[in-house]
Amino acid sequence: MINSKPKLMSLTEALAWRARQAGPVVFTNGVFDLLHPGHVELLEAARREGAALIVGVNSDASVRRLGKGPDRPLNDEAARGRVLAGIAAVDSVVIFDQDTPLELIQQLAPDVLVKGADYARSAIVGADLVESRGGRVVRVPLVTGFSTSNIVDRFRA
């Protein structure tokens, strides 16, 4: 059995992990409530952009503040983090409680910031910061037909 639990880190552990990375570190973030092929494609594409991938996961409280619905998240932060930690493309997972990942991006100082192409460049939190440090921002095309909100809506119907 693969033990992916060490990939799920506190912020302190993630900062120490980041300091040990020799090559470009890639960062992406999200809720990742019901993992689907679109998420996997995003994570694999993100990982191809550098030597290591760290994923920021919204805490349960953060998800509720995002207004995704009264019953979201469907899975708690520990479960969502654990599932992401089991993905081969992911090297580190850290849960954050803020409304945006800006503080996490400031502290982790990734070399590459990746988001789905549904985000306009101007709407990507931390993009200016990463680029000001000489990094890159990459928008990954979406996999058509997959959205957690749409999956939830189908189940409700």
C-alpha positions in Angstrom: 0.0 0.0 0.0 1.3 3.5 -0.9 1.5 5.8 2.1 0.5 9.2 0.9 -0.2 10.6 4.3 3.2 12.3 4.6 2.3 14.4 1.6 -0.5 16.1 3.6 1.4 18.7 5.6 0.9 21.6 8.0 2.0 25.0 6.8 5.2 24.6 8.8 6.0 21.3 7.3 5.2 22.6 3.8 7.5 25.5 4.2 10.3 23.2 5.3 9.5 20.9 2.3 9.6 23.9 0.0 13.0 25.0 1.2 14.4 21.5 0.3 13.2 21.7 -3.3 15.9 22.1 -5.9 13.9 22.6 -9.0 10.9 24.8 -9.9 8.0 24.4 -7.5 4.5 24.6 -9.0 1.4 25.7 -6.9 -2.3 25.2 -7.6 -5.2 25.4 -5.3 -8.9 24.6 -5.0 -11.7 22.9 -3.1 -11.3 19.5 -4.8 -14.6 18.3 -3.2 -15.4 15.5 -5.6 -12.3 14.5 -7.6 -13.1 14.1 -11.3 -11.1 13.7 -14.5 -10.9 17.5 -14.9 -9.1 17.8 -11.5 -6.7 15.0 -12.4 -5.9 16.6 -15.8 -5.2 19.9 -14.0 -2.9 18.3 -11.4 -1.0 16.3 -14.1 -0.6 19.4 -16.3 0.5 21.4 -13.3 3.1 18.8 -12.3 4.6 18.9 -15.8 5.3 22.6 -15.3 8.0 22.0 -12.7 10.0 19.7 -10.5 7.4 19.4 -7.7 3.7 20.3 -7.2 2.2 21.6 -4.0 -1.6 21.9 -3.8 -3.4 24.3 -1.5 -6.8 23.0 -0.4 -9.5 25.3 1.0 -10.5 24.4 4.6 -14.1 23.5 5.3 -14.7 27.0 6.7 -13.1 28.6 3.7 -15.4 26.6 1.3 -18.5 27.7 3.2 -17.4 31.3 2.9 -17.0 30.8 -0.9 -20.8 30.3 -1.1 -20.8 27.0 -3.0 -24.0 26.0 -1.2 -25.2 25.1 2.3 -24.2 21.4 2.0 -20.6 22.1 0.7 -18.1 20.8 1.1 -19.4 17.3 0.7 -16.2 15.8 2.0 -14.3 17.4 4.9 -10.9 19.0 4.5 -9.0 15.9 5.9 -10.7 13.6 3.4 -10.1 16.0 0.5 -6.5 16.4 1.4 -6.0 12.7 1.8 -7.4 12.0 -1.6 -5.2 14.6 -3.3 -2.2 13.2 -1.4 -2.8 9.9 -3.1 -2.5 11.4 -6.6 0.9 10.6 -8.1 1.3 14.0 -9.6 1.0 15.7 -6.2 4.1 16.1 -4.0 2.6 18.1 -1.2 -0.8 19.2 0.1 -1.5 21.9 2.6 -4.9 23.1 3.8 -5.5 26.8 4.1 -8.2 28.6 6.0 -8.2 32.0 4.3 -10.7 33.1 1.6 -7.9 33.1 -1.0 -4.5 31.3 -1.2 -2.6 34.6 -1.4 -1.0 34.2 2.1 0.0 30.7 1.2 1.5 31.8 -2.1 3.4 34.6 -0.4 4.9 32.1 2.1 5.6 29.2 -0.3 7.0 31.4 -3.1 6.2 29.0 -6.0 8.0 29.4 -9.3 4.9 28.5 -11.3 1.2 29.2 -10.5 -1.4 27.0 -12.3 -5.1 27.5 -12.5 -7.8 26.3 -14.8 -8.5 28.3 -18.0 -11.9 29.2 -16.6 -10.0 31.8 -14.5 -9.1 35.0 -16.4 -5.5 35.9 -15.9 -6.6 39.0 -14.0 -8.7 36.9 -11.6 -5.8 34.5 -10.6 -5.0 35.3 -7.0 -1.2 35.6 -6.6 -0.4 35.9 -10.3 1.2 39.3 -10.0 3.2 38.2 -7.0 4.6 35.1 -8.7 5.4 37.0 -11.9 7.1 39.8 -9.9 9.5 37.2 -8.5 10.3 35.9 -12.0 7.8 33.1 -12.0 5.2 32.1 -14.5 1.4 31.8 -14.5 -0.1 28.9 -16.5 -3.8 28.5 -17.4 -4.7 24.9 -18.1 -7.6 24.1 -20.5 -10.6 22.5 -18.9 -11.8 19.0 -19.5 -15.2 19.5 -21.1 -18.2 18.1 -19.2 -16.7 17.9 -15.7 -17.6 20.2 -12.8 -18.1 19.4 -9.2 -21.1 21.8 -9.0 -22.7 20.2 -12.1 -22.1 16.7 -10.6 -23.8 17.8 -7.4 -26.7 19.3 -9.3 -27.2 16.1 -11.2 -27.4 14.1 -8.0 -29.9 16.6 -6.5 -32.2 16.4 -9.6 
